[in-house]
Amino acid sequence: MSYEIFSVRNRKAIVTGGRRGLGRAMTEGLLSNGAEVTVVSREPLTDDLLAFARDSQSKLHWIGADLLDPGQRTALCARASALMGGLDILVNNAGIQVQAPLKDYQVDTFRNDYALMVEAPFDLARQAAGLMQQGGVIVNVSSISGFQGARNISGYSTAKHAVVGLTKCLANELASRGIRVNCLAPGLFDTDMAASTLSDPKKRSDMLGRIPSGRFGAPADIIGPLLFLCSDAARHVHGTTLLVDGGWMGR
């Protein structure tokens, strides 16, 4: 079997939240493997990310949008498709993690968590499915917090649980049209989102002791799993959630 089945060369991809953290690693992974990418984010692309695209000899575009605002999501996938001349891959990655105990966790914060990490992926998946005439791939991003409860991140964890369910529902509806919908569930990665946890020596030590691999994920560790799900190597993989957690959920 040829390893070309793992290729994403010439695929047209959207990555939401693709300018920093794991989203940036996903953007770079797609670009360096020959895909054309449109990043959707509130802030413009950084100069070093633009330079990475040039060095990769791949095309990189940007659409500025606040995905919390339904109006700014209107026809977003169509805009990206027009920029790239098609759409093959949608990566619903954008997310936020607000930390607060239940007594301080505001209802509006909970609603915003759900809107950004569940409603927006649902909306964009609907849009993308209408544009993927010859099949395509949708990858949602959940978390190990989508499988277990957690303190002080009730909105984030609830939303990430919902993303796993959304992935299964979309996969059931879209598989017959040749559109594969799957999910990535990262564990603890050394990114800005985990900074408040990993900067505390005791928390860092406690968390590290929970990971069988003995280390936190590096952003580049998400690239291989993403490329697998986006490529023809996963052509019979539908509705699954792939854990990328160093063995955390295997304990």
N, C-alpha and C positions, 0 to 999 in steps of 0.2 A: 504494500500500500504506500502510495506517494505521500510524503510529508507536505505536499502542496495543499492537501485538504485542510491544513491549519492556516492557510493564507487568508488575509483580508485585503490583499492588494486591490486597489481601485474601488473598494467599497466606499460608500458615502455614509458618513456617520454623524449623528448629533450626540454630544455629551453635555448634559446639564451640570452646572457646577464644575465645569472642566478646567478651571484656571488655577486651582490650588488643591492641596491635600491629595486624597486618593483620586479625585476627579482629574487632577493634572496628570498623575501617573497614567491614568487610562487614556487621556488625550495623547500623551507622548508615546504610549505603547502602540496606539492605532496609527499615529503619524509615522513612527519609525518602521512600521510594517506595511507602509504603502497605502494606507487609507487616507481619504480626504475627510476633514473634520470641521464641523461647525460647533463651537463652544457657545452655550447659552449661560450667561451670568449677569449679575447686576453691574459688576465692575469690568472695565476694559481688560484686554489681554496684556500681560506683562511683556516687556521688551525681550526678556530671555526666553519666554515661551514662543514668541514670534521668531526669534533667532533659531530655536530648536526646529521649528517647522521648516525654515529655509535650509538648515543643515540636512534635514531629512529628505529634502526635495519633495515635500508633500504640501498640499494646499491646506491652509488653516483660515477659517472665517470666524467672525464673532457676531452674535446677536445679543444686544443688551436687553434684558427683561428681568423684572421681578416676578418670579413664578407664583408668588402669593396672590398676585393680582390677575384674576381671570381675564380681564381685558387685555393685559399684556401677553397672555398665552394665545390669544385669538390668532389662528392661521400661522402660528409660529413654525410648525413643521413644514408648511407649504413655503414659507419664506426661506427656510434652510434648504429645502429641496430645490428651490429656484437658484439659490447661490451655487449649489453643487451640481445641478443637473440630474438630480435623483436622490433617492433616500433608500438605504439598505439596512441601516443600523440605528436604533435609538437606545441610548444609555441614560436611564433615569437615575441620576446620581445625586442631584442637589439635595442638601439636607442641612439641618442645624440641630445642635444639642444644647438645650437650656437646662441648667442644673439648679434645682431648688427643692427643698422639702415640701411635702404635700400642702402644708398650711400656707406656704408662700407661693405655691405654683398657681398662677392666675389662669382663669378659664380662657381668657383671650390667648394666652401663651399656648395652652393645650390646643385650641382651635387652629392657631397658626402652624403648630407642628404637623397637625393632620392635613391642613391645606397644602403645605409645601411638600410633604413626603408621601401623601396618599392621593389627594385630589389632583395635584399637578401631574404626577405620573399617569393617572387614569386618563386625564384630559389629553395629554400628549400621546399616549398609546392609541387612543381613539383617532387622533389626527393622523398619526404615522400609519396606522393600519389602512386608512383610506388611500394612502399614497403608495403603499408597497404592493404594486400590481403583480410583480414577479416573485413574490415571497420576500422575506426579510427577517430581521432579528430585533427583538426588544429585550433588553437586559435591565431589570430593576435592581436597585441596591437596597438590601435590608441590612441586617447586623446580627451578631450573636444575641443582641438585646431583642431581636425579633423571635427568639425561642425561649427566653427566660426573663423573669421579672428583674427589675433593678431599682435600687434606691435613688431617689432624687431626679430621675429622668422619666417620669411617668408618661409625659407626652411623646417623647422620642421613642421609648420602648413600645408603647401602644401603636404608634404609627408604623414602626418597623415590623411588628406582628402583622399588621394589616397588609403590608407590602407583600408578605409571603402569600397570604390568601388571595390578594389581587393577582399575583403572578399565576397562580393555579387557575383562576377564573378566566383570565385572558388567554392562557394557553389552550384551555378547552375550547374556546370560541374560535381561535385563530389558526389552530394547527391544520385544519382542513384546507386553509387557504395558503399553506406553505409558509406561514409566519410562525417562527419559534419564539416563545416567550419564556425566559428563565430569569433566575435571580442569583445575585452574589450576596453572601453574608460574611462580611469581614469581621474579624475579632479585634483585638487591641492592636492598633497600628500607631507607630510613632509619627503622628501628625498633629497639626494645630488643634484639632477637635479633642484629642486626648491629653493636651498639654497640662490641663489643670490636675488631672489624675496622675500623670507620669512625673510631674514636677514635685510631688509629695513623696519623699523617700520611703516612708512606710507603705503607702498605697502602692507605689511602684514595686516594692519588694513582694508585697502580698499578691499583686496581680501576676507578677512574673512567676511566682511559685505555683500558680494555677495553670500555666501553659506548658504542656508536655514538651514542646520543642525547645523550651528554655529561653525564648526570646520574643520580643514584640515584633509585629510585622513591619517590614520596610515598605514604603509606597510601591516600589518596583515589584513586590510580591503579588500584587493584584493583577499585573499585566498578563501573565500566562493564563490564569483562569478566565479573564475577560476574552482574550483572543480565542481560547478554546470555544467558549459559548458563542462567539460571533462568527466562527468559521464553519466550514462544511464538516469538520471533524465531529461537530455536535449535531449533525443533521437529524438524528433520531432522539434528541434530547429536548423534551418539552415539559414545562411546568415544574422544573426542579429548582431547588435552592442549593447552590454550591457553597459550602462553608470554606472560608479561607482564614483559619483561626489558630493555626499552630497546634491544633488538637484540643482546644479549649472545650468544645462541646462533646468530645469523646471521653471526658472524665466522668 
